[in-house]
Amino acid sequence: MAQEAFTVIGHAVHQSAVTGEAGGNIGANFEAENGVQLRWLTYGVGPVHEQLFREASLSAGSVDAAFLLNRFANENVANLFEPLDAYLEADPIEDFEGISPGMLEAMTYDGQIYGIPFRHATHGLLYNTALLAERGLDSPPETFEELIEYAEQLTFTRDDGTQVYGLVLSGQGPSNIIDIVRAYGGDFLTADFELKAAEEGMVQAVTLLADLYQRGILPRESVSFTTEDATTFMQQGRAAMAIDPFSRYAALNDPERSNFPGQIEATAVPLTASLTEDGTVVPVKTEIWSLVIPRNAPNKELSWKFIKHLSTLDAAISGAVNGNGPTRSAAYQDPQVQAAIPYWEAEAAAVAVARVPLPGFSESARVDDIVKEEVQAVMLGSKTPEQAMQDVVARVTPLLP
């Protein structure tokens, strides 16, 4: 007799993380124990959410569980997805406190949890050891002030004529520059929607970006950079350092795509010397995929069993070996994970304090565009940092929930 299908919507990386060979098929035991067969519906990032929201809006649904990216979540999730607090109380996830609290916060609305973090893309500092060596540098920067000094020294022309830039970022939106803002002890928008765009940390970060750009330490193309551009610059040796997800490590060291395979390392984004000396804990930028249950799911108790199964420490370890970013710091203590993730110590520390760049809300995409426009205006010299950030506050405040 054919097994009942258990339908999951997500990205292909979720399917490979759950069903991969290297770390073992996490979903196999769930299938065997519950007499079901996982049916995966996988799409690109945008289409995942279009399909998910469409399915979750139907009067009767056929989707049992789904993966939701934090930047697509907003205050309307309560209308589409099941609150999970009652399930957590009746049938708890083992060592629930071990899941990064800052990541869990991203799917908490009005005090209720709507999603359990499964996969993260947390920022670190990626650097080219070969280019550092060419400039007499044998270790990564330890403070943010030193990072700026490195960026200056690493902006040079190589003997083969290649122009190298000291630093690249994936763009100018709050998601891309938040680590610089937080390195100064600032923030853009807190979890409870306190807007800090015009405060010192944000102004300092934008001032620095404009200075680095105008001095040619950031590439001239930076005003229109995407994630792919930053990756390409690093792969080609046209950039020496990048603030980007730790997980870019694999692509940057891929011998088929990179000119420097095995020579790109990853570490934490350093803080300013004063924050480092004080031992201040600063949230690291992350993006999170969380497991959710549509309100119209056909068997919510079974959906919860699936989420619980994928949320254990053992599942986090297996998923990490399969290429997933584990949302439990404890997973990084496993020898298998340490072998699979060379930069595990830095990422484990970052995951423990990771937080999304801004909370999810319906106008977040517009806010991101506004910040990009204003930061670009500063980089191009048409506004002062103070003026631009005051304009951000004036334009963003009416959009906040």
Disulfide bonds with the S-S distance in Angstrom:
none
